[in-house]
Amino acid sequence: MRIGVLTAGGDCPGLNAVIRSVVHRALTGHGDEVVGFEDGFRGLLEGHLRALDLDAVSGILARGGTILGSSRLERARLSEAAKNCAELSRRYGLDALIPIGGEGTLTAARLLSDAGMPVVGVPKTIDNDISATDRTFGFDTAVTVATEAMDRLKTTAESHQRVMVVEVMGRHAGWIALESGMAAGAHGICLPERPFDPADLVKMVEERFDRGKKFAVVCVAEGAHPAEGTMDYKKGEIDVYGHERFAGIGNRLAVELEKRLGKEARPVILGHIQRGGTPTAYDRVLATRFGWHAVEAVHRGDYGKMTALRGTDVVMVPLADAITTLKRVPEERMDEAESVY
Ligand code: F6P
């Protein structure tokens, strides 16, 4: 078989591990050929591709980013392309396509699949917010990076008796804030799922200082926002890809806390540091398993689906299940985290 692979949307540690695994399983397990499209769906539409052999994927397991490059494409352009997907498959002699990506990529994968292209998706996002899979690779790395950053920030915060407001990624779901906040022992965690009241954070910091503690760390997801009427904060605007650009809750909250507390507060925006660099062992393993299962699904003709982790098993689930709703942090997980502030 001739299998195409591409990585689309925001990058994520573990993408290269999937590509490597697909190539190994396809070539050595089945005697297939693999081609990689460059810069996501753009490579597919514009004919930028290259053959991937074992040499091409040698030494990339631990490398962050994606050797194929990535891009975001407007929905309209993809819908247009879906109409010609039989032509696209013919043009490249493709028997199947494995797109690796987040919600936008899996939506595009479904479009192509509905139009008749044999597609098997692989989910990725550091945000861990894709439904139908317990975990996405990249998440563990992001949590590890954010946790280490907060561990470091605690020592400098204590030296200066400051409040550190650490903004982590998480547009619509606060998984990174929840788990890194818990792992680092943050004293407040703000998630998009539960609007916060800055007065509660002020109370928490004052109580800590009354107990003789000399610093506090608040972990805030970029998509978190204050409850109505509790603080002046305007949410961000929508960009050309339909993504909300946030107004900077970390900066805004640090200023607000400083004003209300009369103590120094500093914002730290971790941003893309959470997405860059080498994946953790957990993410390398999950990504490698997803790649293996994607190739097996291709050989079974199990199309229109994506790999997913259920418990400890990798299973195939319909692409439609992955994109209908976002996986948000449930109430109980937030309660668990709050009980150890
Ligand atoms: O979807 C993952 C994510 O890391 C979000 O948490 C974040 O808002 C977004 O990507 C930013 O991506 P970019 O800067 O590439 O648009």
Boltz pocket constraint, residues with backbone or C-beta under 6 A from the ligand:
constraints:
  - pocket:
      binder: B
      contacts: [[A, 10], [A, 11], [A, 102], [A, 125], [A, 126], [A, 127], [A, 169], [A, 170], [A, 171], [A, 222], [A, 244], [A, 275]]
      max_distance: 6.0
